[in-house]
């Protein structure tokens, strides 16, 4: 699988989770709201790094690609935790 396609798919999953959580967040406990705020910072980091990786005019290092995958995975876990809290 090429890198761009892999990140496009991950981005779509994250966008969907993010949108679903955002709709429910106003009903959430303070814990979920705090975690949401931290997740929003991580989302910004992910989007910034993804911009570099998917920019055809720049060559992304393997280290940046790896770090971005880690950020994406951590963000997915954060969104899953928040979703679980909201579904209770």
Secondary structure in CASP SS format (residue, H / E / C, confidence):
PFRMAT SS
TARGET T0000
AUTHOR 0000-0000-0000
METHOD secondary structure of the structure
MODEL  1
X C 1.00
X C 1.00
X H 1.00
X H 1.00
X H 1.00
X H 1.00
X H 1.00
X H 1.00
X H 1.00
X H 1.00
X H 1.00
X H 1.00
X H 1.00
X H 1.00
X H 1.00
X H 1.00
X H 1.00
X H 1.00
X H 1.00
X H 1.00
X H 1.00
X H 1.00
X H 1.00
X H 1.00
X H 1.00
X H 1.00
X H 1.00
X C 1.00
X C 1.00
X H 1.00
X H 1.00
X H 1.00
X H 1.00
X H 1.00
X H 1.00
X H 1.00
X H 1.00
X H 1.00
X H 1.00
X H 1.00
X H 1.00
X H 1.00
X H 1.00
X H 1.00
X H 1.00
X H 1.00
X H 1.00
X H 1.00
X H 1.00
X H 1.00
X H 1.00
X H 1.00
X H 1.00
X H 1.00
X C 1.00
X C 1.00
X C 1.00
X C 1.00
X C 1.00
X C 1.00
X C 1.00
X H 1.00
X H 1.00
X H 1.00
X H 1.00
X H 1.00
X H 1.00
X H 1.00
X H 1.00
X H 1.00
X H 1.00
X H 1.00
X H 1.00
X H 1.00
X H 1.00
X H 1.00
X H 1.00
X H 1.00
X H 1.00
X H 1.00
X H 1.00
X H 1.00
X H 1.00
X H 1.00
X H 1.00
X H 1.00
X C 1.00
X C 1.00
END
